[in-house]
């Protein structure tokens, strides 16, 4: 019996989330005291929404390829795995770096602010974004095309490694602190924190403020590879963790409703001052 790649990927992804989720339960951080009712509802809704949207984008992308390029099906299936990984790093991870970076500009920020409105870090936050953030994400569309071209199992393995990294980077279980604790491991820490996203570098991106020299929401945009931040000058490495997470405008005006964060612009904010609508713009800081 041949195992279907998509079924294998689903099982692995569930296993990764379950493992990190149970680890957070064990340390008492899966149900953080900072999470309110709006957070709980949004986190559950995103958990149900993301697989549907991502699968829909992949399927649509493959259907478009089949319609316009029928002769290209599995055309790259004989490529060596390392060539496929190289293309995936560029078509998926590099484009996601720039998509993430552009999402911190005023035009796209409403599609991404839900990711930063959580006043906590957790596996719950990994895919917490507006539905349009994923529906329009270039990397997902390229991913569907690469699946059509025959990347198959290499795509599954690449996605598994990427999910391990980004889940670990968001998790309340700070696995990298082990590397900072022992001097003999510092060279390994130096290499890892400049190559992939780690809890310290990515938690800094979610900080409530960057005035303390630790937070850095104007950088550290990398998902799988933190190397993009190093190359493009947006890296900030301190090996420290911010004392607080979230958004200052939520502290001033109260949380946005979960449906407004998830479904903007289909639903507009009801707050007096907001970035989710046509009201007065509040700077991210």
Secondary structure by P-SEA (a helix, b strand, c coil): ccccaaaaaaaaaaaaaaaaaaaaaaacccccccccaaaaaaaaaaaacaaaaaaaaaaaaaaaaaacccccccccccccaaaaaaaaaaccaaaaaaaaaaaaccccccccccccccccccccccccccaaaaaacaaaaaaaaaaaaccaaaaaaaaaaaaaaaaaaacccccaaaaaacccaaaaaaaaaaccccaaaaaaaacccccccccccccccccccaaaaaaacccccccccccccccccccccccccaaaaaccccccccccccccccccccccc
